[in-house]
């Protein structure tokens, strides 16, 4: 009987475990996690904290008992202290069992990511929180109930930062949003899109402080003020959302790693060590836009990499399709989605690209409920293959990005998209569809 140990049991680890157990009932699976729960959908934290959903109960989609019913062994509240890769033995510790060891035939590392620490004077004061665990989300939610928490500072205007800024604003707090960049969400979107997001945030009362790094945090025991390169501000709560790094401490000195410390894997999720796989936020992925390995920490990538590793651990040889980094955000009704590379990120990767833009109403103007849609398609100059797309609207245009994700994966060119068969119905779109019009506008 083959035995696989999975270290880390959130989205990637859960996907790997289910894949193994569903495909090979005789496979022995051991799941280990340092937390007391599994499957927390952290992307729903802001919805719950902002009272856009009723409770956090449905942010958990499975339990350890579900895996025990499938005959898996599950160790919760357990730390892995050491991995002996030569002997294929791991050493663990829990308060319940003390120190103990487990052997393995296959090992899957799904240890996720960890928040980037805010390394400024005063960062150890109370009322400074990172946005990673369920326990932190509960504490933030509780603090926002307190009348003496009037001003919330969010540091970092990426996805999590602007989601938490919206959530705190919906809880009737004054919100200050800080970032060293000159705009929100620059990792996925070009300025043509982010200027609209910045306006939506500002119009809804979020005070924007861009190009403004935090220099220090002051207070007696707990936060009282934030000082930046431009001023000093009274605050009662600080939410740190400056980003994440792969949690690869356990084996980074043994396994080959990427430039940011993530475990370097091939398309089978294999690391540099035989029979050891890395999945989710602790490992790399293969970008079809860049045609090389990179680091993209998304829950969807975690699930896919978990499935691939699980299949390979059972002996079902499966290669990843690669990823595009498809993502989306919805803040105060503005929906933005993207996949692949923005113009800015393509240029940072020394790619020669062109792009085509188009803006029009989603539906014919005789339709009462209607909004403008922006679209940008990024394509490589020589090959003319599509390498990225971005859309935004107060309409729900999210599903369109899936088509562009497939287009990038299949190396579709901008010219092939020009005469794509796209249906028309006034309820949904215009006869001159914005996808078609953007494609036709691409330089020959």
N, C-alpha and C positions, 0 to 999 in steps of 0.2 A: 504494500500500500504506500502510495506517495504522500508525503506530508509537506504542506506549504504553510509557512508562518507569514502572516500579514501584520506589519507594524504600522499602526495608524488606521483608524476605522471610520473616517468620515467618507466623503463622496467617492474618492478613488478606491479606498480600501473596501468599502461596501460593494462597489461594482465588481471588484476583483473576486471577493468572496462569493457573491451570488453567481458569478460566471463559473467559477470552479465547482461549486456545489450543485449547480443545475446541470452541468455537463458531465460530471464525473462523481456520482453518488458515493463511490468507494474512496474518494480522495479525502485524506485527513486535513482539516483546516483549523489553524489556531489563529485567533484574532486578538491583538493586544492594543490597548489604548490607555493613555494616562488620564483621560477624562472619565466622568461617571455616566456619560451618555454618548450616543452616536447619532449621526445623520442630521445634525442641526443645519438648517438652511440659513446660513448667516446673511445671505443676500436679502432675506426677509426681515432682518432686524429693524431696519429703518421703517418699514411698513408698519410693524407692530409698535415701535416706539412713537411713531407719528400718528398712531391710532387710525391708520388706514385699513387695518384688519383688527378683529376683535381681541385676539389673544395669540400667544406664541405656541399654543398646543400643536397646531397643524404645521409648524415649522420643523417638526420631527416626523420623518416618514418611515422609520423602522426602529426596532429595538434589539438589544442583545438577545432577548428571548426568541426573536424570530430566527436568529441564526443557530441558537441552541436547538431549536426544533428541527433544523436541518442537520443536526449532529456535529456542528462546529463547536470547538472549545473557545470560550470568550473570556479574556482577562481584562477587566476594567480597572481603572485607578491603579495601573501598573506601569512602571517605568522600565524601559530597556536600558540597561547599564553598559552592556558590552556585546559586540558580535565577534565571534571567532570564525572568520570566513574559511580558514583551512579545515577546521574540525566540524564546521557547519553547526555551531552551537551558539545560542544567545543566552545571556545572563540577565535576569529580570529581578525587580523588587516591587513588592506591594506590602502594605501594612497588614493585610490579611494572611499572606503566605510567607512573608519574609523574602529572602533571596532564594531564587530557584532558577533552573536551567531548562531549556527546551532545545531539542535538536530539530533539524529540518533537512529536507531534500531540495526545496525551493524556498526562496525568501523574497518577499515583496515589500519594498519600502514605500509607504504612503504617509510619510511624516508631515506633509503639508508645508506651510509657510509660517513665518513669524513676522510680527510688525517691526518696521524699522524704528529704532528707539530715537526719541527726541533728545539729542545730546546737547542740552543748554543748561546753564545754571538754573536751579529750581525745578528741574524735571522730575524730582522725586517727591514733590509735594503731593498732598492728598487732592482729590478731585481732578486728577489727570488720568484719562482712560484711553486705552487702545481699543480698537474695534475688531475683535477677533472671536472671542469665546461667548458662549451663551451666558456665562456668569457675569461677564462685563456688560453685556446688553441689559441684563436684569438690573444691574446696579445703576446704569445710566438711566434706565426707565424710572427707577425709584427716585433718583435725584431730581429728575424733571418734574416730579410731583411736588417738590418742595418749593414753597413760596420764596425762600431766600436764594434760590437759584434763578437769578433774573437774566444774566448775560452768559451766553454760551459761546466760547471760541472754538471754531473748528480749524485745525491746522492741516492743510492739504485739500486741494480742490479737484481731486480725482473723483472716480465714481462714488466711493464710500463717503468721501468728504461732502460732496454736494447732496447725497442722499440723507446724510445725517443733518446737514444744514436745513434741508427741507423739513425733516422730522422734528427738529427742535423748534423751528418756526411754527409748525402746526400745533406745537404744545405751548404756543404763545410766549416764547422766549425771544429776547433780543439775540440775534445771531451775527457774529463776526466771522467771516471766512477768510483765512490767510493762505497765501501760497507764494513761493519764490518765483513761480512762473507769472507771465503777464495775462493769463486767462485760465479758465477752467478746462478740465478734461483734455489737455493737449496731447495725451498719449495716443488717443484714438481718432481725434478729429482735427481738421484744419480750422483756421481762424474764421472762415466763412460761416462755419456752423457754430463755433464756440461763442462768437459774439452774440448770437441769439440766446444761447444758454445763459451767458452772463447777464443779458438784459432781463430774462425771465427771473433769474435769481434776485436781481436788484429790484425789479418791479414788485416782487413778492416780499420785500422787506429784508432780504439778506444783505448785510453790509459787506461789500467786497473790498479786500485788502490784498491786491495782487502786487507782484514785484516787492514783496514785503516779508523778508525772512524774520522769523522770531529769534530774538537775541537772548532773551532771558525770561524767566517766570518768577514772579515775586509773591511772597505771602508768608504768613506765620502759621506753620503746620499745613494749611491748605491754600490753594490758589487764591490770589487777590488781584493780581495784575499781570498783564503780558506786555513786554517791551520789545519793539521791533526796530528796524533801522529807520523808521519814520515817526515813531511815537510810542506812547504808553497808554494802555487801555485797561479799565476796570473789568474784570471777568470773574465769574463764580465757578465755572466748569470748563475744562479743556478737553476736547476730543481730538486725539492724535490720529490722523489719517494720511500720514505722509508716504505710506506705501508698505510693501512687504518684500521679504527676502526668503529664499528657500530654506527650510529647516533641515539642514543637512549635516548638523554637528555629529550625528551618530557614526557616520562612515566617510566623512569627507577626506580623511587622511588615508583611506584605503581605496576608494573608488575614484575613477576619473571624473572631473567636474568641469562645468562650464565656467565662463568668466565671472559669473555672480555667485558661484558656489553650488549651483544645482547639479545633481548627479547627471552626467552625460549618458544618454541612452540611444540605442539604435531604433529602427522602426518596429522592432519586436518588443520594445521597452526593456531590453537587456542592458545592464550596466557593464562595466569593464570586468566584473567578477563573474565567473560561471554560476549559473542558476540563481542569480540575484537580479531582480527587476526593480525599477523605480517608477512610480506613477504619481500623477497629480502635481501639486505645486512644488514638490521637492526635486522634480526631474525636468529635463528639457523636453521639447516637442519639435517635430519637423514642420517648418513653415513652407507651404506650397507657394506662397507669394515670394519669399526670399530664396526658395530652393536650397535651404540649409537648416540646420538645427538652431533653435533659439529658445527663449524662455517666455512663456505666456501663461500666467496664472489665472485660469478661469475654471469655474465649477464644471462647465461642459467638457473642457479638456480633461479634467480629472476623471469624469465618468468614462470617457472614451479610452483613456490610457489604462484605466482599471480593467475594462473589458478585454483589451488586447493582451495585457499581462496575464489575466486570468485564463484566457484561452491557451496561451503559450505554456503556462504552468501545467495545464492538463495534457499537453502534448498535441494540441490542435494548433499547428503552426499558422500564425496569423500576423500579417504585416499591417501596421497603421496606414491609413490613407493620407496621413499628414493633416494639418489643421490650417485654418485661416485666421483664427482669433476672432471669430464673430462675436459681437457684443451689442448691448443696447442699454439705454437709460431712459427713464421717464421722470421728469421733475416738473412739478406744478403744471402738468398737462402737456409739456413739450416732449415729444418722443424723438430720440436720436438713436440711429443704429449704424454700425459700420462693420466691415470685414476686410481682412487683408491690411494693406498699407495705406496710410494717408500720404499726401504729397510730402509733408514734412518728414515723416518717418522713412519714406522711400529715398529721399535725398540724403538723409543721415546714413543710409546704408549704401550710399554711392551708386544708386541706380539712376539710369537715364530714363526719365518718364515724361509723359504728357498727361493732361487731364482734360475732361470735358464737363462743363456745368450746365444745369438747366433748372429753371424754377417756374412753376405754374401751379394752378389749382389742381387739387386731386381729382375733382369731378367737374363735369360741365357746370358753368356758372348759374344755370337755372336750378341747380340742386340747392336746397335751403341750407343743409348742413355741409359745409365745405371749407377747406383750408388750403393754404399754399403748401407745396412740397418742394424741398430742395434736394437735388441729387448731384453728386460728383462721382465720376468714374475715373479711376487712375489706371493707366496702361503703360506698358514698357515701350520705349521708342522703337527699338529694332524689331522685336518679335511681335509687337502690338498685342501681346497677351494682357488680359485684365489682371491687375495685381491688387486692386482695392476698390472699395465703394463706400460712400457715406450718404445717408439720407436723414432728413429731419422734417417734422411736421407736427401740428396739433391733431392731425389724423393718425390713425394706427397704420403705419406703413412698414411695420416690423417684419412681416413675412417676406417682403421683397428681398431682404438681405440674404435669405437662404439661397435664392437663385444665384446671387453673386458669389456666395461662398462656393457653390458647386462649379461655377464658371472659373473661379481661380484654381480650384482643385484639378479641373479638366483642361486647363490651359486654353480656355476659350479666348479668342481675340475680340477686340472692340468692333472689328468689321463684321464678324459673325453675328454680333448682337443687333446690328442695325435693322435687319429684317426678321427678327425673331417673331414668331406667331404669338401675339399677346391679345387676349380677348378684350372686348369693350362692352361695358354695361354702365349706364349713368350712375347706378347705385355705388359703383366701385371706382371708376376711372374715366378718362377721356379717350376719344377715338385716336387722338395723337398722344399716345402714352408718353409720360415723362422719361421712361427708360429708352424708348425708341428715339425721342427727340434729343436726348443727351448723347446717344450713340451716333446719331446722324451728324451731330455737331462736332464730332471728334476730327481733329486734323488728319488729313490723308497722308 
